[in-house]
Amino acid sequence: MPVADTGTAVLIVGAGPVGLTARALLARWGVRTLLVERHGELSPFPRSRLVNVRSMEIFRGLGLADRITAGAFAPRYGQVRFRDTLSGRDFATAAMAAVHAPVPESPVTGVVTSQDRLEPVLLGAADTPVRFGTGLVGLTEEDDAVVARLSDHRTGAERRIRVRYVLAADGAHSTVRRLLGIGTAGPGALGDATTVVFDADLDRWCARQPAGVYFTAHGSFMPLYPEGGWAWFGPTPDGAGGTDWAGLVARALGPGVDVLPQVLRVQHWVMEAFVAERLLHGRVLLAGDAAHAVPVIGGLGMNAGVADVHNLCWKLAGVLQGWAGPGLLDTYEPERHPVAHETLRQAVANAQLLRAVQHRRLAQLRAGEAVPDPVETPWADRYFAQLGLVLGVTYRSAAVLPTDQPPTEPAAPATDAGPGTDYVPTAEPGRRLPHLRLGDDRSTLDTVGAWFTLLTPDPAAWAQGTAGSVPLRVEPLSREHTEPYGLGPRGALLVRPDGHIAVRWPDRPQAATPLPDALASLTGRP
């Protein structure tokens, strides 16, 4: 079978939110890609429900935030409610941080929306080839390329193409990971689950008490779209093949409820919990669920995958366009692997806590016990309160240079992925650039894009030397913002295209060409 050289630089495998985001990011850099998806269309199931604040910052940079928000629920849905049944009263509630209401640490808020509403927006964000109904069935790595064998699922025809890199975003049961023999670490399968998509009028119990999810002792309920539609999910019952799904959902609504749900779809799935042992294998890179599958409780998995490709795509572009050395890609794993492990830990803890609450309450109901007052759910007020994990990630690699002088603001948390719930903004190298309002109603985050950004109160002091071929923009910084960033009147921050601080100079160094030297070091150029 001949090998076709199509001029494709990156083959993206998987058309979920992570693969589609990677396609949009690489298109912004002008990188030629081909995305293949073994299914014949985008998934019709709601699946992931939460686009967190960091993902919305990334989508804002792609010009997609307003479109995503327009199809999402209002902010008042950004909370969870705990009930015995859907028709029962709340015995606990918890707000989703930076979703239920804005936070001062970001110019955007996250949203509650279904994955099948998000994916079409992402698909329309780039005009590069997508092949649905096409699966990857083989990989051969060469010194300077990867040969991929693709199969058309409708005709059975196969072809081989040569690409520079493969980005695997093909889910928890990744074909790419299996072909490469990459193992996983973690608990593995936590249990079988089922999602039932249905129609029913549930306004009398939910319209005045909206939520993104209602956790009950008999499974969980989620409104799907602002205009209507519902999903129930819970453990798959024994003998699921003969289950009366409409009856099961009706019983979970509560005793005496005269509503018979109209079941539209039923999907069985496995709640997975693992991290791939490697994220990089030669010219193949893993992202999203292919790299780390985590329980859905807390909405961390998809968002971690979006952050993966945000970290990765600018590095791929730099290597492919020649302004970065191939070693820059070696920084992907040390930066994202710790985040994957911390995300897994938090998501497993969320799943275990939820299961404990539901099991304890179900046992109380069977024993005829009333809801205790107060209810002992000490974790509820911190549920979804993961700003430390979402905004407080610290990258440590060769793509981050340490600051010569100590910071003037509070020190960053010691862990690479942040402490989970708490977030303290800091301009320490490796951290996400803290959000500050600029005079033209922009955020400092809006100065970041398909380039490195130099933020400085004294652009003239940094005019010596050039960035060479590395894309760079200089952004004047008002004096009022120097103190929060730990800068003197001639200092500067160099921010990577993914919004993480590459280096901080509290004052201008004595070196003749500090900026070109730093860029050469960070990008691994000779």
Wavefront OBJ file of the C-alpha trace (Angstrom):
o trace
v 0.000 0.000 0.000
v 1.618 3.292 -1.053
v 2.176 6.051 1.475
v 0.666 9.436 0.610
v 2.489 12.639 1.521
v -0.489 14.974 1.861
v 1.391 17.860 3.399
v -0.427 17.282 6.678
v 1.747 18.304 9.608
v -0.388 16.931 12.461
v -2.895 14.101 12.437
v -5.467 14.595 15.214
v -7.287 11.431 16.249
v -10.667 11.995 17.904
v -13.364 14.627 17.360
v -14.359 15.222 20.961
v -13.885 18.614 22.636
v -10.141 18.048 23.096
v -9.406 17.066 19.504
v -11.613 19.844 18.162
v -9.925 22.421 20.415
v -6.506 21.234 19.233
v -7.648 21.626 15.628
v -8.790 25.215 16.295
v -5.582 26.125 18.121
v -3.325 24.687 15.431
v -5.358 26.414 12.718
v -4.724 29.717 14.487
v -1.004 28.995 14.136
v -1.413 28.111 10.461
v -0.490 24.447 11.018
v -1.938 22.013 8.463
v -3.918 19.285 10.214
v -6.217 16.381 9.455
v -8.706 15.270 12.094
v -10.128 11.738 11.900
v -13.050 10.388 13.921
v -14.153 6.754 13.784
v -17.803 7.635 14.410
v -19.864 8.964 11.535
v -20.757 12.228 13.292
v -20.314 14.216 16.467
v -21.601 12.453 19.560
v -25.363 12.949 20.140
v -25.005 12.353 23.898
v -24.725 15.218 26.401
v -21.738 13.696 28.230
v -19.539 16.432 29.784
v -21.560 19.205 31.398
v -19.189 21.860 32.687
v -16.933 24.270 30.830
v -14.863 25.693 33.654
v -13.422 29.159 33.940
v -9.993 28.245 32.565
v -11.467 26.547 29.506
v -13.628 29.606 28.919
v -10.500 31.781 29.043
v -8.986 29.560 26.351
v -12.169 29.708 24.271
v -12.268 33.495 24.737
v -8.808 33.611 23.166
v -10.223 31.692 20.190
v -13.169 34.080 19.902
v -15.675 31.369 20.901
v -16.713 32.319 24.436
v -19.791 34.349 23.456
v -21.133 31.587 21.191
v -20.636 28.971 23.892
v -22.320 31.140 26.507
v -25.249 31.870 24.186
v -26.176 28.182 24.066
v -25.510 27.511 27.744
v -27.536 27.800 30.912
v -27.794 31.025 32.885
v -25.312 31.415 35.772
v -27.977 30.540 38.366
v -27.697 26.931 37.149
v -24.087 26.857 38.325
v -24.776 24.948 41.500
v -25.600 21.445 42.661
v -28.485 20.335 44.869
v -28.798 17.230 47.047
v -32.222 15.641 47.478
v -33.738 12.290 48.379
v -35.680 12.346 45.096
v -35.955 15.020 42.439
v -39.340 16.106 43.786
v -38.035 16.309 47.346
v -36.569 19.265 49.159
v -32.895 20.203 49.157
v -30.917 18.926 52.097
v -27.664 20.473 50.849
v -26.492 22.780 48.065
v -23.125 23.848 46.708
v -22.107 26.534 44.237
v -19.761 25.831 41.330
v -16.861 28.227 41.716
v -16.574 30.780 38.891
v -19.714 29.369 37.242
v -22.531 30.404 39.581
v -21.081 33.917 39.766
v -18.059 35.828 38.430
v -14.819 35.773 40.391
v -12.306 38.626 40.497
v -9.524 36.301 39.375
v -10.830 35.959 35.793
v -12.501 38.077 33.092
v -14.907 35.225 32.268
v -17.172 32.762 34.020
v -17.557 29.101 33.294
v -20.845 27.688 32.039
v -23.054 24.654 32.385
v -23.662 23.260 28.907
v -23.873 19.857 27.275
v -21.016 18.454 25.230
v -23.281 17.947 22.220
v -23.934 21.699 22.259
v -20.264 22.615 22.712
v -18.798 20.390 20.002
v -20.540 22.018 16.995
v -19.161 25.397 18.076
v -15.659 23.938 18.252
v -16.096 22.166 14.916
v -16.965 25.480 13.262
v -13.913 27.220 14.742
v -11.546 26.072 11.975
v -11.695 25.310 8.273
v -9.311 22.360 8.136
v -10.149 18.822 6.983
v -12.224 16.512 9.190
v -12.952 12.909 8.195
v -15.821 11.306 10.081
v -16.247 7.546 9.803
v -12.474 7.164 9.525
v -10.499 5.248 12.118
v -6.813 4.917 12.832
v -5.818 1.241 12.625
v -2.030 1.369 12.491
v 1.001 3.517 13.285
v 4.623 3.279 12.191
v 7.088 5.774 13.633
v 9.992 6.952 11.504
v 12.870 9.270 12.382
v 11.231 12.371 10.966
v 7.586 11.329 10.509
v 4.770 8.977 11.457
v 2.993 6.761 8.950
v -0.678 6.346 9.896
v -2.948 3.671 8.436
v -6.529 4.902 8.172
v -9.666 2.885 7.488
v -12.938 4.191 6.053
v -15.595 2.482 8.188
v -18.239 2.811 5.476
v -16.319 1.288 2.571
v -13.555 -0.610 4.344
v -10.960 1.102 2.159
v -7.583 1.756 3.758
v -4.853 4.247 3.014
v -1.566 5.272 4.566
v -0.444 8.852 5.057
v 2.786 10.366 6.334
v 2.552 13.162 8.907
v 5.041 14.936 11.133
v 3.191 14.319 14.405
v 0.128 12.529 15.758
v -2.004 14.050 18.509
v -4.111 11.343 20.143
v -7.376 12.637 21.628
v -9.279 9.418 21.060
v -10.685 8.832 24.509
v -10.252 6.534 27.476
v -10.121 3.441 25.243
v -7.542 5.090 22.989
v -6.541 3.102 19.925
v -3.331 5.113 19.732
v -2.382 4.307 23.324
v -3.076 0.617 22.693
v -1.066 0.534 19.443
v 1.918 2.069 21.206
v 1.636 -0.235 24.214
v 1.462 2.640 26.701
v 0.269 1.454 30.091
v -1.850 3.271 32.656
v -1.705 3.832 36.401
v -4.601 4.370 38.775
v -7.701 2.630 40.111
v -8.965 1.697 36.635
v -12.668 0.992 36.160
v -14.713 2.288 39.104
v -18.003 0.811 37.938
v -20.580 0.569 35.186
v -22.866 3.554 34.704
v -25.856 4.387 32.538
v -27.135 7.681 31.169
v -30.806 7.950 30.182
v -31.762 10.949 28.035
v -35.460 11.755 28.350
v -38.152 14.382 27.979
v -40.450 15.341 30.834
v -41.968 18.469 32.362
v -40.155 18.835 35.674
v -40.546 22.590 36.098
v -42.707 22.324 39.207
v -39.724 20.941 41.143
v -36.834 22.662 39.430
v -37.778 25.965 37.787
v -37.578 27.957 41.031
v -34.551 26.019 42.282
v -32.327 25.615 39.205
v -29.139 23.580 39.251
v -26.684 22.068 36.835
v -27.116 18.718 38.555
v -29.433 17.304 41.203
v -27.818 14.491 43.155
v -30.376 12.136 44.681
v -30.246 8.856 46.554
v -31.654 7.216 43.401
v -29.282 8.635 40.772
v -28.546 12.088 39.435
v -30.607 14.398 37.212
v -29.254 16.999 34.802
v -31.137 19.554 32.699
v -29.652 19.319 29.222
v -30.517 22.547 27.412
v -32.105 25.858 28.393
v -35.069 25.041 26.164
v -35.661 21.601 27.691
v -34.524 17.999 27.927
v -33.176 15.924 30.816
v -30.727 13.162 31.595
v -30.543 10.736 34.498
v -27.380 8.855 35.310
v -26.461 6.316 37.923
v -24.992 2.849 38.438
v -26.075 0.357 35.800
v -28.570 -2.043 37.426
v -28.075 -5.801 37.258
v -29.672 -7.306 34.168
v -29.741 -3.916 32.449
v -30.938 -5.440 29.190
v -34.451 -5.870 30.538
v -34.641 -2.640 32.535
v -37.740 -0.461 32.285
v -35.788 2.779 31.995
v -38.846 5.029 31.994
v -40.049 3.334 35.174
v -36.640 3.564 36.818
v -36.405 7.295 36.127
v -40.019 7.822 37.242
v -39.316 6.151 40.596
v -36.292 8.401 41.073
v -38.528 11.430 40.553
v -40.278 10.582 43.788
v -43.355 8.880 45.250
v -46.679 10.064 43.914
v -45.149 11.880 40.924
v -47.535 11.545 37.983
v -44.896 12.022 35.270
v -43.858 9.262 32.878
v -40.570 10.221 31.196
v -40.255 9.768 27.451
v -36.947 7.945 27.033
v -34.977 9.082 23.969
v -31.562 7.430 24.353
v -29.787 5.088 26.732
v -26.001 4.895 26.940
v -23.989 2.452 29.048
v -20.454 3.431 29.961
v -17.668 2.691 32.416
v -16.418 5.243 34.917
v -12.664 5.088 34.371
v -9.885 6.429 36.569
v -6.304 6.322 35.320
v -3.367 8.317 33.979
v -1.255 7.126 31.063
v 2.280 6.201 32.038
v 3.591 8.386 29.220
v 2.172 11.381 27.364
v 4.877 11.424 24.692
v 6.052 8.525 22.519
v 8.408 9.650 19.777
v 6.278 11.843 17.511
v 2.978 10.804 19.106
v 1.419 12.834 21.935
v -1.537 11.903 24.147
v -4.110 14.411 25.398
v -7.506 14.399 27.079
v -9.035 11.081 28.104
v -6.393 9.225 26.112
v -3.898 10.629 28.615
v -6.042 10.708 31.763
v -9.544 9.376 32.262
v -11.151 10.661 35.445
v -14.585 10.253 37.071
v -17.160 12.749 35.844
v -17.981 14.038 39.321
v -16.689 17.596 39.478
v -16.426 18.221 35.743
v -12.637 18.007 35.626
v -11.858 15.589 32.791
v -12.775 17.450 29.614
v -11.419 20.712 30.984
v -8.073 19.112 31.819
v -7.926 17.877 28.226
v -8.573 21.374 26.853
v -5.698 22.630 29.011
v -3.505 19.791 27.683
v -3.789 20.908 24.075
v -3.528 24.571 25.020
v -0.166 23.690 26.526
v 0.836 21.509 23.587
v -0.265 23.243 20.390
v 1.972 26.298 20.577
v 4.925 23.965 21.107
v 3.982 21.876 18.078
v 3.634 25.063 16.020
v 7.048 26.308 17.121
v 8.778 23.071 16.187
v 6.965 22.768 12.853
v 7.589 26.414 11.919
v 11.233 26.334 12.937
v 11.283 28.936 15.681
v 11.593 26.241 18.367
v 13.791 23.180 18.666
v 12.252 19.692 18.846
v 13.213 19.485 22.512
v 10.452 21.958 23.334
v 7.958 19.098 22.978
v 9.799 17.272 25.753
v 8.402 19.861 28.188
v 4.808 18.713 27.572
v 4.972 15.645 29.782
v 6.696 17.170 32.850
v 4.239 20.077 32.740
v 0.975 18.178 32.224
v 1.645 14.799 33.861
v 1.585 16.194 37.435
v -1.660 18.022 36.621
v -3.186 14.779 35.335
v -2.325 12.955 38.545
v -3.697 15.751 40.739
v -6.862 15.924 38.624
v -7.331 12.182 39.007
v -6.877 12.411 42.764
v -9.456 15.191 43.085
v -11.982 13.523 40.771
v -11.724 10.155 42.541
v -12.183 11.910 45.879
v -15.279 13.671 44.514
v -16.735 10.379 43.263
v -16.078 8.625 46.568
v -17.601 11.461 48.584
v -20.696 11.564 46.419
v -21.110 7.799 46.599
v -20.768 7.922 50.394
v -23.432 10.632 50.699
v -25.839 8.794 48.403
v -25.331 5.391 50.034
v -25.679 6.796 53.546
v -28.871 8.645 52.659
v -30.319 5.615 50.836
v -29.683 3.501 53.916
v -31.410 6.129 56.073
v -34.413 6.153 53.741
v -34.716 2.381 53.875
v -34.615 2.586 57.652
v -37.322 5.250 57.617
v -35.076 7.962 59.005
v -35.741 11.638 58.345
v -33.071 13.935 56.950
v -30.784 14.978 59.825
v -30.618 18.671 60.657
v -27.979 19.814 59.977
v -26.900 17.376 57.303
v -23.335 16.169 57.680
v -21.886 16.909 54.243
v -18.783 18.938 55.155
v -17.495 18.648 51.618
v -20.576 20.185 49.955
v -19.507 23.807 50.361
v -16.226 23.010 48.598
v -17.701 20.884 45.829
v -16.585 22.281 42.451
v -14.470 24.818 44.393
v -11.339 23.819 42.518
v -9.872 27.155 41.481
v -6.473 26.115 42.793
v -6.460 23.170 40.428
v -8.002 25.116 37.545
v -6.168 28.465 37.758
v -3.279 27.670 40.094
v -1.333 25.144 38.028
v 2.431 25.658 38.194
v 4.552 24.395 35.303
v 8.141 23.403 35.976
v 10.234 22.486 32.961
v 12.889 23.790 30.604
v 10.189 26.063 29.116
v 10.135 28.094 32.337
v 13.095 30.119 33.618
v 13.415 30.861 37.343
v 13.321 34.426 38.625
v 16.651 35.766 39.861
v 15.010 37.702 42.713
v 12.290 36.595 45.153
v 8.702 37.614 44.383
v 7.042 40.403 46.334
v 3.636 38.705 46.416
v 2.625 35.548 48.343
v 4.535 32.423 47.413
v 2.944 29.872 45.118
v 1.674 26.581 46.534
v 4.327 23.898 46.760
v 2.563 21.317 44.606
v 2.895 21.437 40.844
v -0.844 21.326 40.246
v -1.985 23.682 43.002
v -3.775 22.783 46.235
v -7.134 21.866 44.709
v -9.581 24.365 46.138
v -7.600 27.469 47.103
v -6.130 29.864 44.564
v -3.681 32.677 45.295
v -2.765 34.718 42.188
v 0.970 35.079 41.762
v 3.296 36.096 38.967
v 5.810 33.381 39.777
v 7.290 31.825 36.613
v 5.328 28.750 35.600
v 2.010 30.104 36.833
v -0.889 31.356 34.727
v -0.658 35.113 34.232
v -2.904 36.697 36.895
v -5.866 38.578 35.486
v -5.765 42.351 35.848
v -8.073 44.864 34.180
v -6.526 47.089 31.540
v -7.696 50.618 30.818
v -9.541 49.705 27.622
v -11.718 47.151 29.455
v -9.466 44.322 28.383
v -7.812 41.784 30.631
v -4.100 41.205 30.762
v -5.062 37.701 29.630
v -6.290 39.254 26.377
v -2.723 40.303 25.546
v -1.831 36.613 25.167
v -2.318 34.809 21.855
v -0.384 33.098 19.079
v 2.806 34.798 20.231
v 4.950 35.421 23.281
v 3.916 38.546 25.176
v 6.303 40.890 26.968
v 4.479 42.932 29.607
v 6.543 45.856 30.859
v 6.010 49.380 32.217
v 9.040 50.531 30.180
v 8.962 49.148 26.608
v 11.850 51.410 25.558
v 14.176 49.721 28.037
v 13.562 46.405 26.282
v 13.985 47.669 22.726
v 17.545 46.342 22.408
v 17.893 43.124 20.459
v 15.149 41.252 18.667
v 13.149 38.098 19.137
v 14.447 36.641 15.897
v 11.887 34.340 14.343
v 9.975 33.813 17.594
v 6.584 35.565 17.457
v 6.565 38.305 20.087
v 4.442 41.286 21.061
v 5.349 43.967 23.580
v 2.457 45.203 25.718
v 2.898 48.374 27.796
v 1.935 47.822 31.407
v 0.640 50.661 33.550
v 2.547 51.427 36.727
v -0.450 50.448 38.851
v -0.002 46.835 37.701
v 3.697 46.529 38.456
v 3.292 45.780 42.162
v 0.825 42.873 41.748
v 3.235 41.361 39.227
v 6.314 41.924 41.399
v 7.951 44.286 38.894
v 10.070 47.381 39.280
v 9.752 50.396 36.936
v 11.973 48.698 34.307
v 10.984 45.098 34.920
v 9.103 42.746 32.608
v 7.126 39.529 32.388
v 7.583 37.209 29.427
v 4.374 35.231 28.958
v 4.107 32.087 26.842
v 1.380 31.664 24.221
v -0.554 29.451 26.658
v -0.740 32.286 29.184
v 1.826 30.880 31.617
v 4.691 33.069 32.734
v 7.981 31.978 31.178
v 10.290 34.358 33.041
v 10.020 37.393 35.287
v 12.589 40.138 35.472
v 11.809 42.306 38.532
v 14.145 44.884 36.971
v 15.983 44.976 33.659
v 19.012 42.641 33.852
v 22.522 43.806 33.098
v 22.860 41.306 30.239
v 23.012 42.924 26.804
v 20.237 40.842 25.229
v 18.168 39.281 28.018
v 15.004 38.870 25.947
v 16.533 37.116 22.900
v 18.650 34.963 25.197
v 15.597 33.937 27.230
v 13.528 33.143 24.146
v 16.334 31.005 22.713
v 16.606 29.097 25.973
v 12.862 28.634 26.419
v 12.223 27.446 22.882
v 15.300 25.223 22.654
v 16.650 26.957 19.570
v 20.358 26.428 18.791
l 1 2 3 4 5 6 7 8 9 10 11 12 13 14 15 16 17 18 19 20 21 22 23 24 25 26 27 28 29 30 31 32 33 34 35 36 37 38 39 40 41 42 43 44 45 46 47 48 49 50 51 52 53 54 55 56 57 58 59 60 61 62 63 64 65 66 67 68 69 70 71 72 73 74 75 76 77 78 79 80 81 82 83 84 85 86 87 88 89 90 91 92 93 94 95 96 97 98 99 100 101 102 103 104 105 106 107 108 109 110 111 112 113 114 115 116 117 118 119 120 121 122 123 124 125 126 127 128 129 130 131 132 133 134 135 136 137 138 139 140 141 142 143 144 145 146 147 148 149 150 151 152 153 154 155 156 157 158 159 160 161 162 163 164 165 166 167 168 169 170 171 172 173 174 175 176 177 178 179 180 181 182 183 184 185 186 187 188 189 190 191 192 193 194 195 196 197 198 199 200 201 202 203 204 205 206 207 208 209 210 211 212 213 214 215 216 217 218 219 220 221 222 223 224 225 226 227 228 229 230 231 232 233 234 235 236 237 238 239 240 241 242 243 244 245 246 247 248 249 250 251 252 253 254 255 256 257 258 259 260 261 262 263 264 265 266 267 268 269 270 271 272 273 274 275 276 277 278 279 280 281 282 283 284 285 286 287 288 289 290 291 292 293 294 295 296 297 298 299 300 301 302 303 304 305 306 307 308 309 310 311 312 313 314 315 316 317 318 319 320 321 322 323 324 325 326 327 328 329 330 331 332 333 334 335 336 337 338 339 340 341 342 343 344 345 346 347 348 349 350 351 352 353 354 355 356 357 358 359 360 361 362 363 364 365 366 367 368 369 370 371 372 373 374 375 376 377 378 379 380 381 382 383 384 385 386 387 388 389 390 391 392 393 394 395 396 397 398 399 400 401 402 403 404 405 406 407 408 409 410 411 412 413 414 415 416 417 418 419 420 421 422 423 424 425 426 427 428 429 430 431 432 433 434 435 436 437 438 439 440 441 442 443 444 445 446 447 448 449 450 451 452 453 454 455 456 457 458 459 460 461 462 463 464 465 466 467 468 469 470 471 472 473 474 475 476 477 478 479 480 481 482 483 484 485 486 487 488 489 490 491 492 493 494 495 496 497 498 499 500 501 502 503 504 505 506 507 508 509 510 511 512 513 514 515 516 517 518 519 520 521 522 523 524 525 526
